[in-house]
Amino acid sequence: MKESVIEEQKLELYHLLKDRYLIGDLLKKGEHSRIYRAYDTVLDQEITIKEFVPENPDMAETDTGNFIEEAGKFFGVYEYQGIAEVTDVFRDEEHAYMAIEYLPGKNLREYLNAEKKGQITIEEAWTLLFPVLDTVSWMHSNGMVHGGIRMSRLIFDENDRLCLTGIGDCFLRNRESEANGPWTDVRAVSEILYECLTGKSPLQAGCLWNKKKIRSVSIWTTVSSRVDETLLRELNYGIGGGCFGFYALAEQLGMQNEPLAVYLGAIQSVWGESWLNLTEKYQKEAYLDEEHAFLTRKQWRNILNITGIFLVSIAVAGCVGFWYTHTHERQILEWQIQKDRTKYHRISGKETDGFAIGDIHLKKLMEQTLGISLEEKSRNSYSEMPYQESCTYASPEKAGKEQIEIFSDKEDRRVNSCEVVLSKEEMELFFQEIFSQIIPETYLTEEEIERTFDRTQDGFYRFDAHGKFQMTLWKKKSYGETEKEQEWYHLSLTACAREPQDEKEAAGSYARDSKEYREFMDFVKKHAVKTEMISDTIIYKLEEEAVRNWNQPSNVPLLKKTRTDFMRALEKSGCSFEIKSEKDIFQVTDAGIGALKAEFVREVRIETTEGERIFLQYDFLSERIVQICLGSVDSAREWNYGLGAELIGALSDDNRKSEEKLAKELKQNASELEASSLAQENCGDLSWMILTDDDRVPRLILAPHGLLDDKSFPYAASRWQQKGED
């Protein structure tokens, strides 16, 4: 009945469709469509017309709209060689249509039988299919799955290039299964590769005792064990047991995959969570599935004795579990990390710093990459940082010398900072493979890694020019049992950038080499009024108009509180004050490794009638506070500790101390400090520091949490010069 309905609606021969397309022979009739040979009277060329005929009358309008939408995604897309060009998409009162490039060649199976005696090598097959794989990868990156790749849909064009057909109604094929994804097309291509190599379709290649289990490729032709195992895994294991996409399939087969890498990020973003769920489900059920398969193989008992079957089944089940654990562990971890990035990107309303990775996943990443096991040694919480805890791990294989401490949020387990102690070889591996997983906005080249090690020859190197993180590397030496000197490196990584309150992206906080990164640097270089070069660092000076035009705030750490909050607190304190001067610090610092520090800061110098001098720095666009420095105009006179305590109380939401207690602590610290020394404390969202110069003159510095966490702090950053210089 279904077929007769389609026959009645068939377009007549020589019908002029849309006053343009002269309809010819019916080439193919399917469940949802008819394919006609046609002639485009406008472009004067032979084409193919695909007429979409909905199967379900109740869904006709919806499905027709979906066909138009899907076909429209291919219209005008000419850069992909693995698909026939779509030159028009339209509908009339009855149906929807798409005009497609006419493909005069054979399909892939016809080509193999006629030209290659049914078989070709894996290299030949991959070369033929690669344009199609590139096209389908593009589909995956745009949320589409073909779902019906087969030999008959792969047809050669006039240039002997293989093209995929069957587009426009992909949504119908994938509606039947919610588990469809890129892996569905990987399975289909694996079947095609199997037939290209063996000359037999997988349906013809089942084992005698179990037709559903595909026999080895090596029975019919000579292939590497790598190719054989990969294809058998794709064909014999269920969803979640094979490769995620074509990039991974190529990697497993040892074939070309570099051009496919461009789609990887988008495909992971669209399909990653679904794949993770499927692989986790498969991992849990792998043993049970294998056991179940054994119980249903009655034919085995007719060939082998019961003891042999039992032993073989146990061995296979064990191998499946072992294989899956060791071949999918890294893949699953990468998707968990990708899931972390999506999860933490959505978190809003929290002013805590953080990298886009969870603490457990960071530990696993270090274990897998460095080839060590890590045992938990201690777990600590801190009263000044109630939302955080730290966990220390050590490697028992290395006598505990490899140590890792991870600071994370107690609730969502987001990593805030980490400290690692490793050998030089291990630290080099950390920079190569782990660093960019923690900080996906950038990476380190081999040259940059070597330069980083060179800068620690004197024992210490600090890098704080990146808008996303601060890095400190110490070089240490120790002596083992052989009394031979050993070098160890202690790395500290801290996330330092806060998200602006209005969630507008901060200037300069772009992924290295991204389009936004390049556009920003082009803008900065074009509008820079002055450029300074200091060692490997370039500083571009800008004017106010350029800052306003770019219209994104600084990417330096900022307090939640603004200039208005500060001025209100100063007025509430009851002191009289006067604004003495204002100056702008509008500059972008390029320190390499993708590190751009955008400082669009206004600095205000304020003096009170009681003799205090205050330097207030705040972001020019958002007015959020960068730093406050408080001291006395007269270096011989003490400044008002009560005023310092009031400012801390007003600008920190996490401070739990009374102003009276704070004032007492500030005074005590200032009196006890030696020359050129400091004392500091974190209040959760804010850090304060008492800093003395060579003459023991103390100043108070208020800054975002974590900014002052170091063994040293440049006195010039307090905005005062040494020994009374102006």
N, C-alpha and C positions, 0 to 999 in steps of 0.2 A: 504493500500500500504506500509506504514511504517513497519508494522509487517511482511509482506511477504519478504521484503528486509532483515530483520534480520534473518528470517527463512533460507533463502538461504545461509547466511554466518555462520550458526551454525556449531560448531565443531562436528566432527563425534565421535561416541562412540568408545572408546578404542584408540583414536588418541593420539600419544605420543608428547606432546607439549614441545618444547625446549629440546627434547631428555631426558626429566626428568619426566614430569607430565602426568600420564595416565588419560585421560578424561573419566568420567563416566556420570551419568544421568544429564540432565538439571534440576536444582532445581527451578529456577525462571527466568523469562524473564521480563525485564523492558523496558522503553523507550530508555534508553541509555546504557544498559548493559545486560549481561546474566551471571547467576551464575551456575557453574557446581560443582558437586561432583567429586573429583579427588583423585589421589593417588601419593604421592611424592616418587619416586623410590629411591632417594638418602637418604632421612631421614627415609624412611620406615614408613610412617604415612599417615593417611587420611587427606586431606585438602580440601579447597574450592578454585576454580579459578573464578575470576571475569574478564570477557571479556568486555572491553569498546568499544561500538559501537556508534560513533558520529551520531547524528540525522541529522545535517545539513552538506551536502557534502562540502559547501563552507567554513565551519569552521572546517572541519575534522582535518586538521593538527594542527591548533591552539589548539583545544579542546583536541586532543590526547596528545599534549605536556603538557597542564594544568593537565590532568589526571596523567601523569607520575610524574609531579612535586608535586602534592598534595599527591599522594600515597606514594611518596618517603619520605614525612615528617613523615609517620607512620612506615616506614621500620626500623626495629631494635629498636623500642620503646617498651620496655618490662615492664617498671615500672608502667604502668597504667593498672589496672585490669578491667576497665570498657569497654574494646574494644578488639575485636579479634586480635591476633597478626598477623602482616603482615610479611611474611617470604621471599617474593621476589617480585620485580617489574621489568617488562621487556616488550619488544614489538617485533613483527615480521613485515613482510612486510605489513600485513593487519591492525592489531589492537594492542592495548596495553593491558597488563594483570597485575593482582596482585594475588599472592598466599597468602591465608589467612587461619588462624587456623579454622578447622572444628568445628562447634557448633552443638552438637547432640540433644540439649534440645528443649523444647517448647518455643514459643514466650510468651511474658508477658500476652497477652489476653488469650491464651490457658491455661497458668498456672493458672490464676485467675479463669477461668470457671471450670477447672478440679479439682483444689486443694482447692480453697478458696470460692467456691460458688459465685464467681464474685466480692467479696468485701474484703478489708483488711483495717486496721487502718492507719492513717497518719504516725505513727511511723514505722510500718512494710513497708509501701511503701517507706518511705525515706531511710530506711536501705537497701532495695533492690536496689534503684536507685542511692545511693550515689557514688559507684565506677564509674558509668556512668557520674554523675555530675562532679566528679573530673576530668575525662578524657576530657569532653567537655570544662571545665574551662581552661584546658591546651590548647585546640584548640583555645579558645578565646584569650588567652594570646599570641598566635602565629599568630593572625590575621585571623583565620579561623572560620567560622560559619557552623554548620552542616546543619541547615535549613530544615531537614526532619525527626526529631525525632518522632517516633510513635510506637504504641504497636507492630506492626509486625516486626519492626527493632530491637526490644529488645529481644534477644534470650539467653537462659541459656546454659552455657558451661558444660563440664563433671563434674565440681566441684560445680554445681548449683549456679554459679555466673552469674549475668546478664551482657550481653555484647551488646554494640551498634554496629550495622552494617550500611551499606550505606555510606561508606567513599570512597574517590577517586574522586567522581563526585559531591562533595558538591558545587564546584564553579558554576556548571550549575544551581543548585537550587537557588543560591543566586544572579545569574546574572539577574534574573527576577525582583528583587526589590532592589533599592539602599538604601532602608530604613532598610534592614536586618542588624542584629547585634546580640550580646549576648542575647538581649531581645527577639529575634525571637525564640531562643531555650528555653528561660524561658517560653514563651507562650505555646510552645509544651509540655514541661514537666508539666505545670499547667493542661493542658488537660488530660494528663496521670494520674496525681494525682487525678483529679476529677473522672475519670473513676474507678480508684482503690478504691476510697472511696464509690462511689455510685453504681457501677456496670453498669453505663450508660455512654456512650460517650457524650460529650457536645452537639453534633448534635442531640441527642435524648432528651436532657434536656431543650429545649427552652420553654419559657413561652407561654401560650396559645395565648395571644394577640400579642406576638412578638417572633417568633422562634429564632431570633438572640440574644435575651437576655437570658442568662443562669440562671436557677433557683438555689436557695440556696441548698448547700450540705446537710443542716440540714433537708431537706424534706425526705431524704432517710436514713440518718444515724446520729448518735450523734457525733458532733465535736465541738471544741471550737469556739467561735465567731471569734477569731483571725484567725484561719485556714479558716473558711467560708468566711470572708470578704476579705482575701488575694486572695483566688482562684477566687472569683467573680470579684474582681478588675482586675485580670490578664485576665480573659476571657471576661469581658463585656466592658472594656475600650480599646481605640485604642492605637497605638504605641506612647510611651511617657507617658502613663498613668499608667504603671505597674513598675516592678522592672528592674533595669539595668542589673543585672546578678544573678547567682545562690547564691552568697554570700548574696546579699540583699534579695532574695527570702527566703532563710533559716532564715534570721533574722526576716522577717515579719511573717513567719510561727512558729517561736520559735523552729526551728530544729537545729541540729548540723551544724556549718559552719566554725569552726576554721581551718580545713585543707585547706579550699578554700581561706583563707586569703593570702596564698603565691602567688596566681596569681593576686591579686587585683591591685597591682601597674602597672603591665604590661598591664592588661586589660584596666585600666583607660587611660593609655598612648595611646593605639591603638584606643580605641572606645569612649573615654570620650567626645571629641568635637562633634562627631555625636550625641551622646546621649543628650548632653546639648541642641543642636539645636532642637532635636525632643521634648524634654520636654518643652522647652520654647514655641514651636509652639503649643503643646498640651494645655499648660496652657492658652494661649491666646484664643484658639478656644473651650475650654471646655464648656463654657456656650452656645455658638452658636450651638455646636454639640448636646447638650442636648435639646435645643429648637427645632432644626431641627428634632430630633428623635420624639419629641412630635407631631409635625405637620404631621408626616407620620404614626402615629399609629391609623389607622381607627378602628381597632378592639376594641380599648379602648371605643370608643363612643357607641359601642353596649353593653357594660357591665356596664359602669358607666355613670352617668349624666355629662353634660358638665361642670358644676360648680366644681364637684369633681375632674375631670380630670385637670382643670386649676390650682386648688390649689395644687394638687399633683405634677404637672409638675414644678410649681414655687418652691415648696419645694425641689424637687430633684435637680433642677438646682442650687439652693442656696447651697445645701449640697455638690454637686460636687465641686463648687468653694471653699467652706470652707474646704472640705476634701483635695483638691489638695494643697491649700495654706499651710495647716498645716502639711501635710505628706510629701511634696516634697520640702519644703523650704530649709531644711538643705542639702538635697541631691543635689539640684541645686547649692547651695552655694559652696559645696565641689567641684563640677565640675568646677565652675567658678574659684575657687582657683587653681585647677589643671591646668586650661587653663592659668592662670596667670604665673604659673611656667614654662610652655612650652614657653609662649610669652617672658618672661624676660630672659629665658635661651638663646633665639636666639639673643637678643639685643647685638650688638658688637659696638666697636668704642666709647663707652661712659665710662668715667672714674669715673662716680658717683657710690657711694656705693648703695646697695639696697637689700632688702629682696625680695623673689619671691612671692609677694602678692600685690594686688592693694589696695589703701586706702579705697575705698568704701566697698570692700569685707572684709577688716579687721574690719571696723566699724560694718558691719552686723554680722560678726562672734562673736564679743564681745556682741552685743545685744542678739543674740540667745543663746549663751553659758551662759552668766551671768543673763539672764532673765530681762534685763533692756532696756529702750528706751533711746536713746541718741539724744540730740538736739544740733545743731550747734550754738556755741556762738560767735566764731570769726574766721577769716581767714586772715593770714598775709603772706607777702613776705618780703624778706631780700635782701638788696643791695649787701651784701658780698656773698650771695648765690643766684644769679639771677635765677637759674634753679629750685629752690625749693620754696615750700610754706608750711605753717603749718595750720592745722585746729583744733580748740579746741571744744570738745563736753562735755556736762554735762548731768547728769541724773536728770530730774525734779522730779521723784518719791522719790529720796533720798536727796532732798533739794540741789542738785548740788554738793554733796560731792564726788560722783564718777565722776572723771574728766579724760578725755583722750585727749591727743594731738598727732596728727599724722603728721609727716613730710614726704612729698612725692615730686616726680618729677612733675613739672608743665605739662610736655608733656605726658608722658606715665603713670602717676599716681602711679608709683612704690614707695612703702614705703621705706624710708631711715632710719627712726627711729620712736619710739613712746614712750610716757610717759603716765603711767596710775596710778591713785590714787584709791585704792580699800581697802575694809576691808580685814582682814586676810582670812576669808572664801572665799571671791571672788577672792583674789589673789591666793589662793591655787587652785581654779578651773581654773584660768588663766594658771597657770603652768601645770596643768594636761591636758587641752584640747586645749588651744589656742597657747601656747608656741611652740609646735612642728609644728603647721600650719604655723607660721611665720618663723620658722627656721627648715625646714624638715630634716636638716642634723643630728639633735639630739633630745633628749627628756629628761625629768626629771623623775626619779623614785620617789616613795613616800618618801624613805629615803633621797634622795637628796633634795627634796622639804623641808623636815623637817630641814635638815642641813642648808639650805639657810636661813630659818627663824631664826634658832638659831644664825647664824652669824650676824644677824642684832640687837641682843639684846642691843648692845652698840650704836645702832642708824644708822649704816652705813655699807654696805658690797658692795664691788666692785669685779666683775669677768671679767677679760679681757684676759684670757688665751686661749680662743677659736679663731681659725683662721677666723671664720665667723661673730662673733658679740662680743660686749661688753655689760655687764649688770651691772647696779648699783641699789641697793635696799636700800631705806631709811625707817626707822620706825618712825612714827609720832604719836602723841597723841593729842586728842582734847576732849572737853567737850560739850555734847549735852544739850538739854533743861532740862534733868533730873539731870544735873551736874555729871552724871556718866562718868568716864573716858572711852574713846573709842580709839582703836588702828587703825591706817591707815597705809597703805604701799604704798610708791611711787616707782614705778619701771621705770627704763629707759633702753630701748633696742636700740642699735645702730649697724647697719651693718658696718663692718670695713674692710672687705677684698676686695681688688681690684683684678680684673682678670689680669693675666700677659698679656703683650702686644702680645706675640706670641700665646695667648689662650691655652698654655699648662697648665694643671691642676696643682695647687700648692700642694706641699707636705703637707700631714696632713689634707687637706680640703676634707675629705671623710665623707660620712654618717656614723653615729655611728653604729658599729657592722657589717658594710658592708664587703664584701670580700676584697676590697682595703684597708679598715681600718685595718683589721687583718694582711694582707700581709705586710703593712707598719710597723706595730708595731713589727711583727716578725723580719723584717729586722733591725729595730732600736735596738732591744734588742740583736740581734746577733752581731752587729757591734759596740755597745757602748763600749768605752774604759773606761768610768767612769759613775757611777750612783749616784745621790744625792737624798735624800728624805727630803723634807721640808714640814712639816704638811701633808696634803693629796696630795701634788704635788710631782711627780717624774720627775727628769731632767736627760736625757740621753745625754752624751757628745759623739760626733762623730769626726772622722778624715776626712780630705779632700777627701780621696779616696772613702769613703762611700757616701759622698755627691755627688760626680761625678757619682758614680755608680747608685744611685737612680735617678739622673738627673731630678729633678723637683725643681722649685724655692721655696723660703720661702713663707709661707702663712700669714706673717705679712703685715700690710698695707705698700704699696710702692708708691712713687711718679712716675709719668710718666717719669720724667727725669732720666738720668743715670749718672754713674760716669764720663763718657766722657763729658756730658753736664756740669757737675760741674767743671771739670778741665778746660774746654774751657772758662767758665765764669770767673774762677779765673785768667787765663792768660789774658783775655780781660780787667780785672780790672786794669792791669798794675803793680800789686804788685809782688815783688819777693818772692818766697816761697821755702820751702824744706820739703820733706817727711821725718819725723823723725822716724816713726815706723809703722808697720802693725801687726795686730793680727786677728786671726779668732775666731769667735763665732759660732761654729757649734753645735747646741743642739736642742733636741726635748723635749718639756715640756708637760707632761700628767697631766692635772689638774682635771681629772674626767669628768663626763657627756659627754664623747666623745670629750672633748676639747683637741686638739693637736695643739700646737704652734710650728711650724718648723721654726727655725731661722738659716739660712745658710748665715751668715753675715760676711763680712770682714770690719774691722775698720782701718781707716788710720788716723794717727796723723800728722797734717801739721802745720808748723810755718812759718810766714812771717817775712821778715827782718824788718817790721814796728812794730813787737811785738804782732801780733795776733796769737792765737792758734785755730786751727779748728780740730774738730773730724768729720770725714765723715764715715758714716756707709752705706753700700750698699749690696744688695743681691749678693751672690757669683756667681750665675749662670747667672741671667739676667742682673746684674749690675745696676738694678734700685735702686734708693736711698731710704734708710730706714729713716735716720735722719741725720741732720747736727747741730753741736753745735759750736758756735763761741764766743770767749771771748779773754781776754788778758792774755799773759804769766805772766805779772806782775799784780797782783790783784790791785795794787794801781793806775794803769794806765787805762784810758778809751780805749776801742777798737774802731776800725774804723766803725762808723755807716754807712758811705757811702758804705763800702764793704758789710755790711749786706743788705742794700737796693739793691745793684747790684745783689746779689745772689737771693734775693726774686724775683726781676724782671726777672732774667734769668731762674729760675726754676718753675715759675708759669705762666700758660697760661691765668689764670683768673684774675690776678692782673691788676687793672685799674689805679693805682696811679703812679705818676712819681717817679723816684729814689730820687729826691730832697725832695719831700714831705714825702716819706717813711723814709728817713734818719732823717728828722726832728722829725717824730713821734717816731722813735726808741729812739732817744736821749732824748726826752721829757719823755717818759715812764720810761726809765732807771733812770732818775734823780728824778722822783717823787715817785718811789716805796720805800716802807719801807723794812726792813729786812725780809727775808723769805716770800716774796710775789711775785706776778706775774701779768703780763698784757698780753693779747693775742688778736689775730685777725685772722679771716678766710678769705682767698682769693678765696674760691671756691674749687680749687684743692689742695691748700696748706694752712697750718696753721703756724703762727709764734707766738713765746712767748718770752717775756723778763722775766727772772727768777733771783731773787736775793737770796744770801745765808745769813747766820747770820750776816755777816759784810757788807751787802748791796752791795756786788760785783755782777754786772749784767752779765748775759750771754744771748745769743740769740739762740733759738732752732727753727729749721725749720723741719716740719714733714708733712706727708699726712694729708689732711683735716679731721677733726674730732678726730684725735688722741690726741690732747691737750685739748679737750672739757671736762673739769672737774674743780671742785672747788679746787683740790689739784694736785700737780705733784711732784713725788719724785726727789729731787735734784740730787741724784746719777745718774739718767737717763741722766743728762746733761754731764756726763763723767768727771766732776770735783769733787774733794773731798772738804770737808769743811776745812776752815782755812789753806789753802795752802798745805794740805797733798798731796803727790805725788800719 
